Amino acid sequence: MIDKILDKLGIQLNPMQEETMHAVLHGNKDVVVLSPTGSGKTLAYLMPLVQLIDPKVDEPQLVVVTPGRELALQSTEVLKSMGTGLRTMACYGGRAAMDEHRVMNKVLPQVIFGTPGRLNDHLDKGNFSAEHVKYLVIDEFDKCLEMGFQDEMGRLIASLPYLERHFLLSATEAEEIPRFVHMGRVETIDYRMDEEQVPERIRIYQVKSPQKDKLETLAQLLLSLGDESSIVFLNYRDSVERTNEFLRSRGFATSAFHGGLEQHEREDALYKFSNGSANIFVSTDLGARGLDIPDIDNIIHYHLPECEDSYIHRVGRTARWEATGKAFFLLGPSEDIPSYVDAEVEDYEIPSDLPAPAKPRMATIYIGKGKKDKISKGDIVGYLCKIGQLQSSEIGKIDVKDRYAYVAVSRTKLKQVLKLTAGQKIKGIKTVIEEVR
């Protein structure tokens, strides 16, 4: 099974993943995996655990706890991409538990990813049985503790009486594992790199702003980076909004992301950035964990990280899976590089001759029909090629939800697609097709 999955994903296991798989499959201890952000911990636990799940049992057998909905959704997609045939779903707040229960009854998931509060809600209502749940994973365990989920996690674990093994994953080590986790004999797999906070593949720069308000310097820095993908980190929601509005007014293609947005707004923002419809992701530290977006070139600290842990997780968004990356500290007149930064920091000089803001390669369109309308990815590709007169190479990432779909299309063909599909039916159904701005 493992060879088939690896061939499908086109990857090879790294040493941390191999050691984790051996500990899960060939041992009987609970397992703690400590490994840097971006090292592939999701696959590290899923690879072995999918082999322990009985596909004939139509009940949840593995529950994965995540600190936020984004990680739950992304982990669900990772499992689906493995092609194991196991049924899965994500459970999280911000939508009606009743709607999730309907999906649960239809899907009959064998693996459930979810946030602690929503998982407790389903268990309290008897929406799924705990009888066959043998395995519990708590992903980003340190973040779950940091966010104050101790009581909810304790109640969740107490509601899963048939657990045989526990697996905790984290980029940093908690001071101690609380008693409520009920860990038995533990095998710890520690791949944290004590000698370096961040991989050597990441170069660290400082950029001096002559003004306390650093927006103008930020714009110049982004212009110098061309069409590379960048995340701009700020510490406050209103700062994200202000910075995003400023950059948009200057012609940059951006996505804004913070905890004050509605769930669908966060999903829109994340989708636009991950599919190449926006080059710049303006975010609070909510975007520093759990978002598995490949090929991020640059991290920009507009506001200094509030602590070393925040710094590590921010920078961990780039140079994933052995890639290279750059991180920039944008410093005002009274700011200095934090003392906890243990790396050579180079000066970055912004050229005087700068281009116009780079336009992203893709644009995102919204199609107002989805899975419940019997619309598949293949239907969408066929529709856009036939009606929208696109080549398949001009269609990017497609994400089909229950009642709608997002599709990335070549930006140069956006107007053509919107014009040709206006008023046209997809599979005989009238729908709305519009750009996601």
Phi, psi and omega in degrees: 000317184300316181298320179296317180296315181296320177297319181295319182278342181069037182227171171238148179290141173271171184302322179297317180294320179296317181292321178296317180298319179295318181295323181285315187276330188245013176229176177233014181271161166289153188233134172246124179248119177247116185204148185300156173305136177087007183268359175094038183290330180299311177294329182300321179269329182289321182308307180284323187292330178296337179280345181264354182270134179274110183293345181278345181268118183271047179223155176299132178241340178229128174244128180246119180267131177233154181285342183211164184293326183298316179293323177299314180295316182293322179293323176300317180294324177300313180298316179298322182293340180286342175067035182278342184086353177290144182268140186211161173202162178250139180236129183199162180288172180096356174214164186292131177298330180298320179295319177297321181297321177299315178298319180300316180294330181277317185281325188054062187294141174264342177229127178240126172257137180189165175278153187303314183297316182290323177297318177299319180301313181294320180293319179300324182271359181070027183287336169217155185273140176271358190299326185255004181282103182261337188234135178236128173246132170246106182272144185051053183304319180298322179291322178300318178293317182299327182274002174081030182270014185305309184297316181295320179292322178298317179293322179298312183295324177295337180271001180242075189286347185258015179299136177255327181214150180241144179226123180247137179232140183198154173271340178230159184267127174291151180303319174203155177272119182302151182300329186297342180288339178058043177292138175268226173291133190243135168252122181258128177250108189246108178245021174291144183260097184298330185282347180214136177291317181230154182300151178295345180291348181257124176265136184253129181235157169240140179235122183271130174257129179288342181249151175297320173280112192265010186298319181295319178293322177300314180300317180295320177300313181296323176299322181291339181271356175063228184265016178292153179274135185222144169250127176256117182261133174230164186265350186225148181299313183294331177292323176299313181298314182297314181294319180296317179296319179298312182296321178296321180294338178269001175096009178278149175266110189234163168230135178255141187215119174198169187290347180275353180279155173294157183305314183293330178292320177294319180296319177301312183297314181295319182295316181299321181287316185289336181262005176088013178273348174223136179273339191234130181245112183259119194212153163281184179292355172303329180274004183272349182228145166077354179266111185264081180250116181285164169062039172273122186276321191224141170245129180239118177273091175291312168261141179297142176303144185284343178200171182299319181300318178298319178300313182298316182288324176299307184294334179292354177285340179252171179054042178277149177053050172072008176283173175255163180198173179229146175231137184237131169264118178267108190253127172282177184303329183253014183253149178228163175299130180302147184295337182281353180284110184256072182200158174287125182252120182263150173282139178244119180263123179279126180300153179280332181261105186243145178280175173288162179304134181288137176273138179294157182289329186243164170229155182253132173247150178255131174244125189279027174224152184214208186303319183288349174259013179065033178260128180246172176300320179298321177299319183292317179299314180299317180297313183290328179286318184281307184275316182277354178056041175265155166274153180300331179291346180265005177247130181255223185296135177239131179231109183262115176266184181298315187242002180200174178216150171250139178222134173268129177231159178304129183301325182292344181253006185300309182299321178300313182297313181297323180290313185287332183268352181301121178079358181274148180268149172249120186053039177078008183246130175289141182208170176261132174231121183210163179284140171270113185268000000 
